[in-house]
Amino acid sequence: MEYLSHNTEETEALGEALAARLRPGDVVAYRGGLGMGKTAFTRGLARGLGCTGRVSSPTFTLVNEHEGPLPLFHFDLYRLGGEEELFDIGWEEYLDRGGVCAVEWSERAAGALPEGAVTVTLERCQGHEDWRRIVVEGLVEE
């Protein structure tokens, strides 16, 4: 499914809408460069999952946990040295905890992602600095 977002609020709303279609154990793998809206999308995802608290990028901690009826584990792999570092912080345990894992810079650990991960690609629209083309692939009902 393809969407066009004109601003941060619309990007967050798309994340919130996606949350309604996720189940425990799902992985959302983001693709997109710096400043494309991955964290904004995750803020909406957290809101849609019923998580409270501030959502920011876990660039220096690798993962932030957000409690809610369906917990959200927000990963940022930008500074990851390799897939083995992801396993060192307990990746497999996170997958087994029954929450949703949202993974920024997922291409840095593509081999560690489970089959069936939902992929969200965010890219800038040419000629419109603030607009984003957002493509969601891999939802069960697609």
Summary of the structure (lengths in Angstrom):
residues: 142
radius of gyration: 13.9
end to end distance: 8.0
largest distance: 42.8
contacts: 432
relative contact order: 0.25
helix: 30%
strand: 29%
